[in-house]
Amino acid sequence: MDSARTIRTNRRQAEARAQADWLALDQQLCFALYASSLAMTKLYKPLLAPLGLTYPQYLAMLVLWEGDDLSVSTLGERLQLDSGTLTPLLKRLEANGLIRRQRALDDERRVHLLLTDAGAALRQRAKPIPKALACASACSLDELSSLTRRLHELRAQLGNAAST
């Protein structure tokens, strides 16, 4: 009987420690994501500097390299950025000669984004960046693909939870 009681006591103590540990910083998913994002952005900085791009500009260019002639609102949806954040970023890309903003003929409120020749050519110079990130992560391509897919799922689940 004493051993069964000891096991139950040890189990309760372990559960109490586990619950208390959930309030430890290193147990927080939000902090792991935040710290990883900071590390990722720091790693990108020297890779993007030769291209003359900031990390948010790089993200915008990735979307435009998939297919330009997008509306600003479509780009904002893809990047999950509001127009107040997106507009200055796009103005800088335009000033650097990488994109052109053009009002829609049928609705002047809509602005379309078009890559310039320089913007399209920059894609080739950016091609080594994903490989450099993969090497820095010390993960296989399958691991990175799985992690990326899981993070997309997590983002969708969190978005659904926030909207209910």
N, C-alpha and C positions, 0 to 999 in steps of 0.2 A: 504493500500500500504506500509506503513512503516513497518508493521510486516513481509511482504513478503521480503522486502529489508533486514531487520534485519536477517531473516532466511538465505537468500543467503549469506550475509556477514559472519554470524557465520559459515556457511557450508564451505566457502572458507578459513576462518581462521583455522578451524579444519583440512581441507585437507592440508593446508600449514604446520601445526604443525605435522601432521602425516608423511608428506614427510620429514620434518627435523628430525623427530624421527628415520627414517630409517638409519640415520647416527650415531645414538647413539649405543654405544657398546652393550648394553643389547638387542638391536633389531637385532643384527647380528646372523644369523643362524650359521655361521662359528664359532663364538665365543662360542655359546651355545654348539655346538658339541665338540669343543676343550676343554672347561672347563669341560664338562661331561666326556670326555675321560681321562683327568687328574685325576678327582675324582674317576673314575672307576679303573684306574691303581693303585692309592693310596690305594683303598680298597682291591684290589687283593694282594698287596704286603705281608701283614701278613698272608693271607690265603695260599699263595704259598710258603712262606718261609719254613714251615715244609716239603714240598715236594722237596725242593732244586731247585725250578724252578723260573725263571724270567717270567714276563708276556709274552714276545715274545716266550719263550721256551714252555710255557703252550699252547699257540695257536698252535704251531707246533705239540705238543703232542696230542692236540684235533683232529687234522687232521689225525695223525697216528693211534690214537685209533679208528677212523672210519674205517680204513683199511690200514695196512702198505704195504710194498713192492711198495711204490710210488717212482717215480723218483724225484730228487731234483727240476727239472723244474716244475713238477706238484704241488709239495708242494709250491713252490714260487708263482705259479699262484693262488692257493687257498688262500694264505696269502697276496698276492699282494706285495711280497718282491722280490727284485732283488738278484742275486746270491752273490753279494758283501756283502749284509746284512745277507743273509741266511747262507752262508758258516761258518762264525765264530760261529753262533748260533748252527749249527749242530755239529761242532767240539766239542763244550762244552757238548752237549747232549751225544755225543759219549764218551767223556772223563769221563762223569759221569756214563757210563755204561747203558744208557737208549735206545740207538739206535746203529745200526751197519750200516755203509755205505759200499756198495758193487758195484763195477763196473759191468756194464752189459757185458755179455759174447760176445754178438753180436756187441756191440758198446762201446768201452772203454770210450767214451766221456760222456756217460750216467751213472749216479750214482743212485743206488736204495737205499732206506732207509728201514731198517727192525727194528722192535722193538725187544729189548732183552727181556728175561723173566722179568727182573727188570722193564723195561719200560712198559711192558704190565701190570704188577702187580701194578704199580703206578696209573693206572686208577681207581682202587678200592678206593685208598686213596683220590683221587680227587673228588669223587662223591658228597661229601657234599658242594663243592664250589658253584655250581650254586644256590643251595637253600639259602646259606648265602648271595649271591648277591641279590636274589629275596627279601629276608627279609629286607636287607639294603635299597632297592629301595622303599619299602612301596607300591609296585604295585602288583596287582593280576597277576597270571600267564597269564590270557587272555590279560591284559594290556601290559605286557612285550612281549608276543608273537606278538601282534599287532604293538607295537613300533619297534620291531626287523624287522618284515616284511616291515614296512614302511621305515625304514632306508636302508634296502636292495634295495627297489625300488628307493629311493632317490639316492643311490650310483650308481645304473645303469643309472638313468636319467642324473646324472652329468657326468658320464663316456661317455655317448652318446653325450652329449653337448660338452664335451672337445675334442672328436674325429672328430667333424664336422667342 
